[in-house]
Amino acid sequence: MTGVQTCAFRSNEILNIQAAGLAKRLRHTGCKSAVIGLSGGLDSTLALLVTRSEERRVGKECRSRWS
């Protein structure tokens, strides 16, 4: 595996772990949806990616008031 492939694999694994954690938290709290406020920074970008990944894992459609 090349360095780029290793980085992509590890990044995908991290994203999957975070998405699974978010899904577990949403189930535990009984939430049916997530609301994300984006500032444009790296933290909010990661929150968006993790939330979208979680939605795809459980088969939800991403809804946006701007879409």
C-alpha positions in Angstrom: 0.0 0.0 0.0 1.3 3.4 -0.9 1.5 6.3 1.5 -1.5 8.0 -0.1 -3.6 4.7 0.0 -2.7 4.3 3.7 -3.7 7.8 4.5 -7.0 7.4 2.6 -7.7 4.1 4.4 -7.0 5.5 7.8 -9.0 8.6 7.2 -12.0 6.5 6.1 -11.7 4.3 9.2 -11.6 7.4 11.4 -14.7 8.8 9.7 -16.5 5.4 10.0 -15.7 5.2 13.8 -16.9 8.8 14.4 -20.1 8.1 12.3 -20.8 4.9 14.3 -20.3 6.9 17.5 -22.7 9.6 16.4 -25.3 7.0 15.4 -25.1 5.3 18.8 -25.5 8.7 20.5 -28.5 9.6 18.4 -30.1 6.2 19.2 -29.3 6.5 22.9 -30.8 10.0 23.2 -33.8 9.2 21.0 -33.1 11.9 18.5 -34.6 11.5 15.0 -32.4 14.1 13.3 -29.3 16.2 13.7 -29.0 20.0 13.2 -25.5 21.3 12.3 -24.4 24.9 12.5 -21.5 25.6 10.1 -18.9 28.3 10.7 -16.7 27.3 7.8 -13.9 26.1 10.0 -12.3 22.7 10.2 -14.3 21.5 13.2 -17.7 22.3 11.6 -16.6 20.8 8.3 -15.6 17.5 10.1 -19.0 17.6 12.0 -20.8 17.9 8.6 -18.8 15.0 7.1 -19.4 12.8 10.1 -23.1 13.5 10.2 -23.5 12.9 6.4 -21.6 9.7 6.7 -23.8 8.6 9.6 -26.9 9.4 7.5 -25.6 7.3 4.6 -24.9 4.4 7.0 -28.5 4.3 8.2 -30.1 5.1 4.9 -31.4 8.6 5.7 -31.7 11.3 3.1 -29.9 14.5 3.9 -32.3 17.4 4.0 -31.3 21.0 3.9 -33.4 24.2 3.8 -31.0 25.4 1.1 -31.1 22.3 -1.2 
